[in-house]
Amino acid sequence: MMKRSIAITWFVCLSALISYGQTTRYSNPTAPVGDPALTVPASVVPVMDQWMRDTYVMTGPDGYYYMTGTTATPGRVFPAGRVHCWDYNDGLYLWRSKNMQQWESMGRIWSFDKDAAAWQQKGKALEPGAMSPNRDRLDSFYRAVWAPELHYIKSKKKWLLIACINGGIGSFVLESVSGKPEGPYRNIKGNRQKALFPNIDLSLFEDDNGAVYLIGHNHFIARMKADLSDVAEPFRRMEETPYQQEPYIEGVFITRHAGKYQLLQTIWSVKKADGTFSYLRDDKNKKDSLYSYDVVVAEADNIYGPYGPRYAAILQGGHNNIFKDQEGYWWSTTFFNPRGIMGTKFTVTCRPGLVPVKWTDGKLRPDTDRAAKFYDALKSN
């Protein structure tokens, strides 16, 4: 009996190992640096002179396009002369446009001082002499609102605004109390007392059936309650096809195309010592210098996954969202990230830009021809 039990246990373990070996897959980590078909076209320039990171644009139900993003406090004095908001800013701002070329400011629509809950206002102390990843000298505390997204929930005819606070404070969801995109906004019930999600870069997706999901940095998902007051389930990890060694990933976004869920993420490519480029980043190896801030995409039949292998879609266009315009054409946002080798090639950085994109053989790609036409028209205006 003992021998039979041991044999059964051994067989089960062996079967599990064989099954694991058959089903485990990894995404290809090779970064296609230098491919002009994947790189943000050279014709793409800022659509307005506004300091901004993490540009987000959506098509509203009222004929307007709305833009928001991470901004710096207007009028703040920077001793080094370089604008930033790694440490603090004053709130969330919104712009709108009828044609995506001329943008009208709608001002600040959410303020730390006037609209935030106590936990959002608190901030977090900084060590003296602290510097940002861009080598910007920081002030005395963290309290900046980053990576906002504006969403119109069609099934509920409701505007939601999503953002996060730096310093490990977390992400939150706001609702418009006026039924208008400019607010005013208040915290939903789920984050009145604390962050709804404990990390940065929260996003949102409304499915065709009206179900609304929160997508969290950078592999997590939770369905919201029908009244959008809170999450209806704990955040759980999406099933993905990872790289064999997962690097740091940010800027998550989900949409649908051709009946499939499309998972967009942002990953730094690095130049290896042998001259090749990879998404496998070793922070301890100084020879792995940051090169390009890239968008990778994976798709799935189910929003929770499994998502298939990732592929590089937009080189140097990271922390973006994609959206359809009023005529059904696809676009991606960008912000000309100054970090990395490719970032040094920009004459102007941290400004909002728009990249026409298309689906070719089921994969997302920049649309060079539409980009040239759009920016030629922008220059003539």
Order of alpha helices (4+ residues) and beta strands (2+ residues): alpha-beta-beta-beta-beta-alpha-alpha-beta-beta-beta-beta-beta-beta-beta-beta-beta-beta-beta-beta-beta-beta-beta-beta-beta-alpha-beta-beta-alpha
